[in-house]
Amino acid sequence: MKNSVVKNVLLTAQKMNSMIMMKLNTTSLIFVACLLCSCKQEHVNSSQISITASRFQLGQVWTFRTTINESTNATLTIAHVDLDPKEGPVIFVSIKGIQHTFWESTNTFCSFSEDALNRSVITLVRTNNLLSGKELEDFQWSFDQIRKGVESGKLIKCFKITVSEALEERRKGRTH
């Protein structure tokens, strides 16, 4: 009987030792992984960063603060989100329901810093409202024009002023 009790105690001690070692190994692995992640300094290409770094997501439709003589039904749709290493999130929007004489399109396209858009939007109206058809074609053309203008140094990548202020600037003939 004495031998079986000793044997059971030894088996129990071995099981406990094994469990403690597993716990220590798991904890050690987590610690080492955290240490490696915090020590690793690597340049990350902005195209590798998840777009979820922005509050604004493709297809969201927002109401925004407008000038006094604008329709309160004006909305903007998030058409594209770009993460720029210097600017941070740059959000390209399609604006509908405003009075403008910029061109014949029923909407206008602009790009804003995340901060500027945060100061502009009021309410998220809906999600998953992706551009399509003529609106998508018009956006692609505008996006290409903005990109070429930025590359040539003639345009800024994004407005840092509110949507309302940017629309006023365009009305006065000052562009992107």
C-alpha positions in Angstrom: 0.0 0.0 0.0 2.8 2.3 0.9 4.4 1.7 -2.5 1.2 2.5 -4.4 0.7 5.8 -2.5 4.3 6.8 -3.2 3.8 5.8 -6.8 0.6 7.9 -7.1 2.3 10.9 -5.5 5.2 10.6 -7.9 2.9 10.3 -10.9 0.9 13.3 -9.7 4.1 15.3 -9.2 5.2 14.4 -12.7 1.9 15.5 -14.2 2.0 18.7 -12.3 5.6 19.3 -13.3 4.7 18.6 -16.9 1.7 21.1 -16.7 3.9 23.7 -15.1 6.5 23.3 -17.8 3.8 23.6 -20.6 2.5 26.8 -18.9 6.1 28.1 -18.7 6.8 27.2 -22.3 3.6 28.9 -23.5 4.4 32.0 -21.5 8.0 32.0 -22.6 6.9 31.7 -26.3 4.5 34.6 -25.9 7.2 36.7 -24.1 9.7 35.9 -26.8 7.2 36.7 -29.6 6.4 40.0 -28.0 10.0 40.8 -27.5 10.8 40.0 -31.2 7.9 42.1 -32.4 8.8 45.1 -30.4 12.5 44.9 -31.3 12.0 44.4 -35.0 12.5 47.7 -36.9 11.6 47.2 -40.5 10.4 49.7 -43.1 6.8 48.8 -44.0 5.5 49.8 -47.4 2.2 51.7 -47.0 0.5 49.3 -49.4 1.2 46.5 -46.8 -0.7 48.4 -44.1 -4.3 47.4 -43.6 -6.9 50.0 -44.7 -8.6 49.4 -41.4 -6.2 51.9 -40.0 -8.7 54.5 -41.1 -12.2 55.1 -39.6 -13.4 55.7 -43.1 -14.1 52.6 -45.2 -14.9 52.1 -48.9 -18.6 52.4 -49.7 -19.6 54.4 -46.6 -22.1 57.2 -47.2 -22.0 60.2 -44.8 -23.9 63.5 -44.3 -21.5 66.4 -43.8 -21.5 70.0 -42.7 -22.4 72.2 -45.6 -22.5 76.0 -46.2 -25.8 77.8 -45.5 -26.8 77.8 -49.1 -26.2 74.1 -49.7 -28.8 71.3 -49.5 -28.9 69.5 -46.2 -29.4 66.3 -48.3 -25.8 66.5 -49.6 -23.8 63.3 -49.0 -20.3 62.0 -49.6 -19.4 58.5 -50.4 -16.0 57.0 -49.6 -14.6 56.0 -53.0 -11.0 55.1 -52.1 -8.7 55.1 -49.0 -5.0 55.4 -49.5 -2.4 55.2 -46.7 0.3 57.7 -47.4 3.5 57.4 -45.3 3.6 61.2 -44.8 -0.1 62.3 -44.9 -1.6 59.2 -43.2 -4.9 58.1 -44.4 -6.0 60.0 -47.6 -9.7 59.5 -48.3 -11.1 60.1 -51.7 -14.8 61.0 -51.8 -17.6 61.4 -54.2 -19.8 64.3 -53.2 -23.5 64.4 -54.3 -26.3 66.9 -53.8 -24.3 70.1 -53.9 -24.6 73.1 -56.2 -21.5 73.4 -58.3 -20.3 74.5 -61.7 -17.0 72.6 -61.7 -18.0 70.4 -64.6 -21.0 68.6 -66.1 -21.0 65.7 -63.6 -23.7 65.5 -61.0 -21.1 64.9 -58.4 -17.6 66.0 -57.5 -14.6 64.1 -56.4 -12.0 65.3 -53.8 -9.4 63.8 -51.5 -9.2 64.8 -47.8 -6.9 64.0 -44.8 -8.6 61.9 -42.2 -8.6 64.8 -39.8 -10.3 67.1 -42.3 -13.0 64.5 -43.0 -13.5 63.9 -39.3 -14.2 67.6 -38.9 -16.7 67.5 -41.8 -18.9 64.4 -41.4 -22.0 64.2 -39.3 -23.8 60.9 -39.7 -23.0 57.6 -41.3 -26.0 57.0 -43.5 -25.2 53.6 -45.0 -22.4 51.2 -45.8 -21.5 49.0 -48.8 -22.5 51.6 -51.3 -19.7 51.1 -53.8 -19.4 53.3 -56.8 -20.4 51.7 -60.1 -21.1 52.5 -63.8 -20.6 56.2 -64.9 -19.9 57.3 -61.4 -17.0 54.8 -61.0 -15.7 55.8 -64.5 -15.8 59.5 -63.5 -14.1 58.8 -60.2 -11.3 56.8 -61.9 -10.7 59.7 -64.3 -10.6 62.2 -61.4 -8.3 59.9 -59.4 -5.9 59.6 -62.3 -5.9 63.4 -62.8 -5.2 64.0 -59.1 -2.5 61.4 -59.1 -0.8 63.0 -62.1 -1.1 66.5 -60.7 0.4 65.4 -57.4 3.3 63.6 -59.2 4.0 66.8 -61.2 3.8 69.0 -58.2 0.8 71.0 -59.4 -1.7 69.6 -56.9 -1.7 68.7 -53.3 -2.5 65.1 -52.4 -5.4 66.0 -50.1 -7.3 68.9 -48.6 -6.6 69.5 -44.9 -9.6 71.8 -44.7 -13.2 70.7 -44.3 -15.3 69.6 -47.2 -17.4 72.8 -46.9 -14.2 74.9 -47.0 -12.8 72.9 -50.0 -16.1 73.4 -51.9 -15.9 77.1 -51.3 -12.3 77.2 -52.5 -13.4 75.4 -55.7 -16.2 77.9 -56.2 -13.7 80.7 -56.0 -11.7 79.0 -58.7 -8.9 77.6 -56.5 -8.5 73.9 -57.1 -7.0 70.9 -55.4 
